[in-house]
Amino acid sequence: MQQLRLSGTGGQGLILAGIILAEAALLDGKNAIQSQSYGPEARGGSSKSEVLISDKVIRYPKITVPNVVLAMSQEACKKYTVDLPEEGILITDSLFVEKLPEKKYSKVYELPITHTAQEELGKSLFANIIALGAIAKITGVVTIESLTKAVLSKVPKGTEAINEKALQLGMDMVK
């Protein structure tokens, strides 16, 4: 079972990203559960979306030990990596996360997610889709075809091409 936590601040689109990731898993014929939480401030407060993906029945709907943590803010990196084991994967947005946890992880990806959204697409609001592309490339948890289909089903009409480009940018930034 893959247990993924997407975390950052309200307004970064991480709840939507979690929903899209879970939908992509369902399109791949897997089981998926998505849950979310955010502070009372919504925009600017901490938020997280958790996604469990498995080929088997998921018996408990919450993350017990995450395999992957995406941290899109310094606060999220501090708050939501405490239970990530050393063999876990940490993905950070290098624009907002300057200090990594002292704990060492087997794989750490410091990616210019928001910077790429601003520079390549003109708006930081595509950072969540770029992050999904990176997560898919790093983990292989869902197929790119299903992820693309899930993204296109959730984004506003007329933004399909730029969101597809955002997914590709996320995949391309992973070496």
Disulfide bonds with the S-S distance in Angstrom:
none
